[in-house]
Amino acid sequence: MNWNTYFETLIYLWTGIAIFVIAIFLLDALTPWSLKKELIEDENVALGIIIGCFFIAIALIIAAAIR
């Protein structure tokens, strides 16, 4: 068992999660409308699909940067 590998994995995990959370807050701050209102109250499916694609893109970028 190599503890150094586990420690590095945890560092990459928390770094990726932190970057992902920052990206979500930036998306919410940079849009001129309320994401919560558009997604929950107005049930804007198209916006939900776009945000889902944004999350996948950010996850791919983070994975490529860590690798």
Beta strands, then each sheet from edge to edge (+ up, - down):
end
